Amino acid sequence: MNKKIAVISGASRGLGKDMALNLAKDGVDIIFTYHKNELKAEEVIISIETMGQRAKAFQYDANSPESSKDLIQNIEAYLTDTYGTPKFDFLINNAGTGTFNLIPDTTEEQFDNMMNIHLKSSYFLTQAALPYINEGGRIINISSGLARFSLPGMSAYAIMKGGIEVFTRYLAKELGSRKITANVVAPGAIATDFANGSNKDPQKADLISSITALGRVGKAEDIGGTVAFLCSDRAGWINGQRIEVSGGMLV
């Protein structure tokens, strides 16, 4: 069996880290990006190597979508040198951050940052990666429950995630001839450092718990298993779909 390789943007901590670890448990080698925290990236590499898989991290600023081509060129060189081929199997667009502002208070700069980080970087990183994704590969884009329901203060972020969901359907349509599937995983409220860790606030956590069927705030560990499943042979007939992983938030 050929070794499977995943490329994940933003996997030095939080949801991306859990995705990387779950894929590594399934025997997948991991290439991932980090923004600034090289120490955290090294910790993820050690964890993956402890499982017997290879791991490599590259620095990447998702707020500069034009750097996507440079990133893919670096990954191509690493793959060719390490595996003898520039091809890989899974692309997971996860890198992101949040901004909390009501619509009257949102600046153009904040809006542009959300567009660059969540929409343009995912679009152009995917575009640059497409020649190197194996036939039968998988693309998984990370959206948010906020593309389905609305909570005040998250409009700019949620707009971009809505765009990601449309982009994913187009990928599924256009890449069908290569047997590449494209799907969306949409987490609900997760208690990570995202958006300055606001979901860790006890008052907000109580509110989230009260509107979630399973009665608690999500954890990073709730998400990676779904991504790993979508990369498995068992999920080969799932395509162009949005899978919300929110514990039943606002159902």
C-alpha positions as a Markdown table, in Angstrom:
| # | Residue | x | y | z |
|---|---|---|---|---|
| 1 | Met | 0.0 | 0.0 | 0.0 |
| 2 | Asn | 1.3 | 3.4 | -0.9 |
| 3 | Lys | 2.1 | 5.8 | 1.9 |
| 4 | Lys | -0.6 | 8.5 | 2.2 |
| 5 | Ile | 0.5 | 12.1 | 2.8 |
| 6 | Ala | -1.6 | 15.0 | 4.1 |
| 7 | Val | -0.9 | 18.7 | 3.8 |
| 8 | Ile | -2.7 | 20.7 | 6.6 |
| 9 | Ser | -2.6 | 24.5 | 6.9 |
| 10 | Gly | -2.5 | 25.7 | 10.5 |
| 11 | Ala | -1.8 | 22.6 | 12.6 |
| 12 | Ser | 0.6 | 23.6 | 15.3 |
| 13 | Arg | -2.2 | 23.8 | 17.9 |
| 14 | Gly | -6.0 | 23.6 | 18.4 |
| 15 | Leu | -8.2 | 21.9 | 15.8 |
| 16 | Gly | -5.4 | 21.5 | 13.2 |
| 17 | Lys | -3.2 | 19.8 | 15.7 |
| 18 | Asp | -5.9 | 17.3 | 16.5 |
| 19 | Met | -6.5 | 16.7 | 12.8 |
| 20 | Ala | -2.8 | 16.0 | 12.3 |
| 21 | Leu | -2.7 | 13.6 | 15.2 |
| 22 | Asn | -5.8 | 11.7 | 14.1 |
| 23 | Leu | -4.5 | 11.3 | 10.6 |
| 24 | Ala | -1.1 | 10.1 | 11.9 |
| 25 | Lys | -2.9 | 7.5 | 14.0 |
| 26 | Asp | -4.3 | 6.2 | 10.7 |
| 27 | Gly | -0.8 | 5.9 | 9.3 |
| 28 | Val | -0.7 | 9.1 | 7.3 |
| 29 | Asp | 2.5 | 11.2 | 7.0 |
| 30 | Ile | 1.9 | 14.8 | 7.8 |
| 31 | Ile | 3.1 | 18.1 | 6.3 |
| 32 | Phe | 1.7 | 21.1 | 8.0 |
| 33 | Thr | 2.1 | 24.8 | 8.4 |
| 34 | Tyr | 2.4 | 27.1 | 11.4 |
| 35 | His | 2.2 | 30.9 | 11.6 |
| 36 | Lys | 4.6 | 32.0 | 14.3 |
| 37 | Asn | 4.9 | 29.4 | 17.0 |
| 38 | Glu | 7.8 | 27.1 | 15.8 |
| 39 | Leu | 8.1 | 25.5 | 19.3 |
| 40 | Lys | 4.5 | 24.3 | 19.2 |
| 41 | Ala | 5.1 | 23.0 | 15.6 |
| 42 | Glu | 8.1 | 21.0 | 16.8 |
| 43 | Glu | 6.0 | 19.5 | 19.6 |
| 44 | Val | 3.5 | 18.3 | 17.0 |
| 45 | Ile | 6.3 | 16.8 | 14.9 |
| 46 | Ile | 7.6 | 14.9 | 17.9 |
| 47 | Ser | 4.1 | 13.5 | 18.7 |
| 48 | Ile | 3.6 | 12.4 | 15.1 |
| 49 | Glu | 7.1 | 10.8 | 14.9 |
| 50 | Thr | 6.4 | 9.0 | 18.1 |
| 51 | Met | 3.5 | 7.3 | 16.3 |
| 52 | Gly | 5.9 | 6.1 | 13.6 |
| 53 | Gln | 4.9 | 8.6 | 10.9 |
| 54 | Arg | 6.9 | 11.3 | 9.2 |
| 55 | Ala | 6.1 | 15.0 | 9.8 |
| 56 | Lys | 7.4 | 18.3 | 8.4 |
| 57 | Ala | 6.4 | 21.8 | 9.3 |
| 58 | Phe | 6.6 | 25.0 | 7.1 |
| 59 | Gln | 6.1 | 28.6 | 8.2 |
| 60 | Tyr | 3.1 | 30.2 | 6.4 |
| 61 | Asp | 1.2 | 33.4 | 6.8 |
| 62 | Ala | -2.4 | 32.9 | 5.6 |
| 63 | Asn | -2.9 | 36.7 | 5.6 |
| 64 | Ser | -0.6 | 36.8 | 2.6 |
| 65 | Pro | -2.4 | 34.6 | 0.0 |
| 66 | Glu | 0.3 | 35.4 | -2.6 |
| 67 | Ser | 2.7 | 33.3 | -0.5 |
| 68 | Ser | 0.7 | 30.1 | -1.3 |
| 69 | Lys | 2.7 | 29.4 | -4.4 |
| 70 | Asp | 6.0 | 29.7 | -2.4 |
| 71 | Leu | 4.6 | 27.3 | 0.2 |
| 72 | Ile | 3.6 | 24.7 | -2.4 |
| 73 | Gln | 7.0 | 25.0 | -4.1 |
| 74 | Asn | 8.7 | 24.3 | -0.8 |
| 75 | Ile | 6.4 | 21.3 | -0.1 |
| 76 | Glu | 7.0 | 20.0 | -3.7 |
| 77 | Ala | 10.8 | 20.1 | -3.1 |
| 78 | Tyr | 10.5 | 18.4 | 0.3 |
| 79 | Leu | 8.2 | 15.7 | -1.2 |
| 80 | Thr | 10.5 | 15.0 | -4.1 |
| 81 | Asp | 13.5 | 14.8 | -1.9 |
| 82 | Thr | 11.9 | 12.6 | 0.7 |
| 83 | Tyr | 9.5 | 10.4 | -1.3 |
| 84 | Gly | 10.8 | 10.7 | -4.8 |
| 85 | Thr | 7.5 | 12.3 | -6.0 |
| 86 | Pro | 5.9 | 15.7 | -5.5 |
| 87 | Lys | 2.5 | 14.2 | -5.1 |
| 88 | Phe | 0.3 | 13.9 | -2.0 |
| 89 | Asp | -3.2 | 12.8 | -1.1 |
| 90 | Phe | -5.0 | 15.1 | 1.2 |
| 91 | Leu | -5.3 | 18.9 | 1.4 |
| 92 | Ile | -6.9 | 20.3 | 4.5 |
| 93 | Asn | -7.4 | 24.1 | 4.6 |
| 94 | Asn | -7.6 | 24.9 | 8.3 |
| 95 | Ala | -5.5 | 27.9 | 9.0 |
| 96 | Gly | -7.5 | 30.7 | 10.5 |
| 97 | Thr | -8.3 | 33.2 | 13.2 |
| 98 | Gly | -11.3 | 35.2 | 14.2 |
| 99 | Thr | -12.3 | 38.8 | 14.8 |
| 100 | Phe | -15.2 | 39.8 | 17.0 |
| 101 | Asn | -16.9 | 43.1 | 16.1 |
| 102 | Leu | -20.5 | 44.1 | 15.5 |
| 103 | Ile | -21.1 | 45.3 | 11.9 |
| 104 | Pro | -21.0 | 49.0 | 12.7 |
| 105 | Asp | -17.6 | 48.6 | 14.3 |
| 106 | Thr | -15.9 | 46.3 | 11.8 |
| 107 | Thr | -13.1 | 48.1 | 9.9 |
| 108 | Glu | -12.1 | 47.5 | 6.3 |
| 109 | Glu | -8.8 | 46.2 | 7.5 |
| 110 | Gln | -10.5 | 43.6 | 9.7 |
| 111 | Phe | -12.7 | 42.6 | 6.9 |
| 112 | Asp | -9.8 | 42.3 | 4.5 |
| 113 | Asn | -7.9 | 40.2 | 7.0 |
| 114 | Met | -10.7 | 37.8 | 7.3 |
| 115 | Met | -11.1 | 37.6 | 3.6 |
| 116 | Asn | -7.3 | 37.0 | 3.1 |
| 117 | Ile | -7.0 | 34.4 | 5.9 |
| 118 | His | -10.1 | 32.4 | 5.3 |
| 119 | Leu | -11.1 | 32.8 | 1.7 |
| 120 | Lys | -8.3 | 33.9 | -0.5 |
| 121 | Ser | -5.6 | 31.8 | 1.1 |
| 122 | Ser | -7.8 | 28.7 | 0.9 |
| 123 | Tyr | -8.7 | 29.4 | -2.7 |
| 124 | Phe | -5.1 | 30.1 | -3.9 |
| 125 | Leu | -3.4 | 27.5 | -1.8 |
| 126 | Thr | -5.8 | 24.9 | -3.3 |
| 127 | Gln | -5.2 | 26.3 | -6.7 |
| 128 | Ala | -1.4 | 25.9 | -6.3 |
| 129 | Ala | -1.7 | 22.4 | -4.8 |
| 130 | Leu | -4.1 | 20.9 | -7.4 |
| 131 | Pro | -1.4 | 19.7 | -9.8 |
| 132 | Tyr | 0.2 | 17.7 | -7.0 |
| 133 | Ile | -2.9 | 16.0 | -5.5 |
| 134 | Asn | -3.1 | 12.4 | -6.5 |
| 135 | Glu | -6.1 | 11.0 | -8.3 |
| 136 | Gly | -8.6 | 9.9 | -5.7 |
| 137 | Gly | -7.4 | 12.4 | -3.2 |
| 138 | Arg | -9.4 | 14.5 | -0.8 |
| 139 | Ile | -9.8 | 18.2 | -0.1 |
| 140 | Ile | -11.3 | 19.2 | 3.2 |
| 141 | Asn | -12.1 | 22.8 | 3.9 |
| 142 | Ile | -12.9 | 24.0 | 7.4 |
| 143 | Ser | -16.0 | 26.2 | 7.8 |
| 144 | Ser | -18.0 | 27.1 | 10.9 |
| 145 | Gly | -21.4 | 26.6 | 12.5 |
| 146 | Leu | -21.6 | 30.4 | 12.1 |
| 147 | Ala | -22.3 | 29.9 | 8.4 |
| 148 | Arg | -25.6 | 28.2 | 9.4 |
| 149 | Phe | -26.6 | 30.2 | 12.4 |
| 150 | Ser | -25.8 | 33.8 | 13.4 |
| 151 | Leu | -24.3 | 35.1 | 16.6 |
| 152 | Pro | -23.7 | 38.9 | 16.9 |
| 153 | Gly | -20.1 | 40.1 | 16.3 |
| 154 | Met | -18.9 | 37.4 | 13.9 |
| 155 | Ser | -20.3 | 38.7 | 10.5 |
| 156 | Ala | -17.0 | 39.2 | 8.7 |
| 157 | Tyr | -15.6 | 35.8 | 9.7 |
| 158 | Ala | -18.9 | 34.0 | 8.9 |
| 159 | Ile | -19.2 | 35.6 | 5.5 |
| 160 | Met | -15.8 | 34.1 | 4.5 |
| 161 | Lys | -16.9 | 30.7 | 5.8 |
| 162 | Gly | -20.0 | 30.9 | 3.7 |
| 163 | Gly | -17.7 | 31.6 | 0.7 |
| 164 | Ile | -15.6 | 28.5 | 1.6 |
| 165 | Glu | -18.7 | 26.3 | 1.5 |
| 166 | Val | -19.6 | 27.5 | -2.0 |
| 167 | Phe | -16.0 | 27.1 | -3.1 |
| 168 | Thr | -16.1 | 23.5 | -1.8 |
| 169 | Arg | -19.1 | 22.6 | -3.9 |
| 170 | Tyr | -17.3 | 23.9 | -7.0 |
| 171 | Leu | -14.2 | 21.9 | -6.2 |
| 172 | Ala | -16.3 | 18.8 | -6.0 |
| 173 | Lys | -17.9 | 19.5 | -9.3 |
| 174 | Glu | -14.7 | 20.4 | -11.2 |
| 175 | Leu | -12.5 | 17.7 | -9.8 |
| 176 | Gly | -14.8 | 14.8 | -10.2 |
| 177 | Ser | -13.0 | 13.6 | -13.3 |
| 178 | Arg | -9.9 | 13.1 | -11.2 |
| 179 | Lys | -11.9 | 11.2 | -8.5 |
| 180 | Ile | -10.9 | 13.9 | -6.0 |
| 181 | Thr | -13.6 | 14.6 | -3.4 |
| 182 | Ala | -14.1 | 18.0 | -1.6 |
| 183 | Asn | -16.1 | 18.4 | 1.6 |
| 184 | Val | -16.6 | 20.9 | 4.4 |
| 185 | Val | -16.2 | 20.3 | 8.1 |
| 186 | Ala | -18.0 | 23.0 | 10.1 |
| 187 | Pro | -17.1 | 23.0 | 13.8 |
| 188 | Gly | -19.4 | 24.5 | 16.3 |
| 189 | Ala | -18.2 | 26.6 | 19.3 |
| 190 | Ile | -14.9 | 25.1 | 20.4 |
| 191 | Ala | -13.0 | 26.1 | 23.6 |
| 192 | Thr | -9.6 | 26.9 | 22.0 |
| 193 | Asp | -7.5 | 30.1 | 21.7 |
| 194 | Phe | -9.5 | 31.0 | 18.7 |
| 195 | Ala | -11.0 | 34.6 | 18.8 |
| 196 | Asn | -8.9 | 35.3 | 21.9 |
| 197 | Gly | -10.2 | 32.2 | 23.7 |
| 198 | Ser | -13.7 | 33.7 | 24.1 |
| 199 | Asn | -15.4 | 30.3 | 24.3 |
| 200 | Lys | -13.3 | 29.5 | 27.4 |
| 201 | Asp | -15.1 | 32.3 | 29.3 |
| 202 | Pro | -17.3 | 30.6 | 31.9 |
| 203 | Gln | -20.3 | 32.8 | 31.2 |
| 204 | Lys | -20.1 | 32.2 | 27.4 |
| 205 | Ala | -19.5 | 28.5 | 27.9 |
| 206 | Asp | -22.7 | 28.2 | 30.0 |
| 207 | Leu | -24.6 | 29.9 | 27.2 |
| 208 | Ile | -23.2 | 27.6 | 24.5 |
| 209 | Ser | -23.9 | 24.6 | 26.7 |
| 210 | Ser | -27.5 | 25.7 | 27.1 |
| 211 | Ile | -28.1 | 25.8 | 23.3 |
| 212 | Thr | -26.2 | 22.6 | 22.4 |
| 213 | Ala | -28.0 | 19.3 | 22.5 |
| 214 | Leu | -25.1 | 17.4 | 24.1 |
| 215 | Gly | -24.8 | 20.1 | 26.8 |
| 216 | Arg | -21.3 | 21.3 | 26.6 |
| 217 | Val | -18.8 | 23.4 | 24.7 |
| 218 | Gly | -16.8 | 21.6 | 22.0 |
| 219 | Lys | -13.1 | 20.6 | 22.5 |
| 220 | Ala | -10.4 | 20.5 | 19.8 |
| 221 | Glu | -10.4 | 16.7 | 20.2 |
| 222 | Asp | -14.0 | 16.6 | 18.9 |
| 223 | Ile | -13.0 | 17.6 | 15.4 |
| 224 | Gly | -10.0 | 15.7 | 14.1 |
| 225 | Gly | -11.6 | 12.3 | 14.0 |
| 226 | Thr | -14.2 | 13.6 | 11.5 |
| 227 | Val | -11.4 | 14.9 | 9.2 |
| 228 | Ala | -9.6 | 11.6 | 9.5 |
| 229 | Phe | -12.7 | 9.7 | 8.6 |
| 230 | Leu | -13.3 | 11.9 | 5.5 |
| 231 | Cys | -9.7 | 11.0 | 4.4 |
| 232 | Ser | -10.4 | 7.3 | 4.8 |
| 233 | Asp | -11.5 | 4.8 | 2.3 |
| 234 | Arg | -14.8 | 4.5 | 4.1 |
| 235 | Ala | -15.8 | 8.1 | 3.1 |
| 236 | Gly | -15.0 | 7.8 | -0.6 |
| 237 | Trp | -18.6 | 8.4 | -1.7 |
| 238 | Ile | -19.1 | 11.6 | 0.4 |
| 239 | Asn | -18.6 | 14.5 | -1.9 |
| 240 | Gly | -19.6 | 18.2 | -2.0 |
| 241 | Gln | -21.1 | 18.0 | 1.5 |
| 242 | Arg | -21.1 | 20.1 | 4.6 |
| 243 | Ile | -20.7 | 18.1 | 7.8 |
| 244 | Glu | -21.3 | 20.2 | 11.0 |
| 245 | Val | -19.5 | 18.9 | 14.1 |
| 246 | Ser | -21.2 | 21.0 | 16.8 |
| 247 | Gly | -22.8 | 18.6 | 19.3 |
| 248 | Gly | -26.2 | 19.7 | 18.0 |
| 249 | Met | -25.8 | 23.4 | 18.5 |
| 250 | Leu | -29.0 | 25.4 | 17.8 |
| 251 | Val | -30.7 | 22.4 | 16.2 |
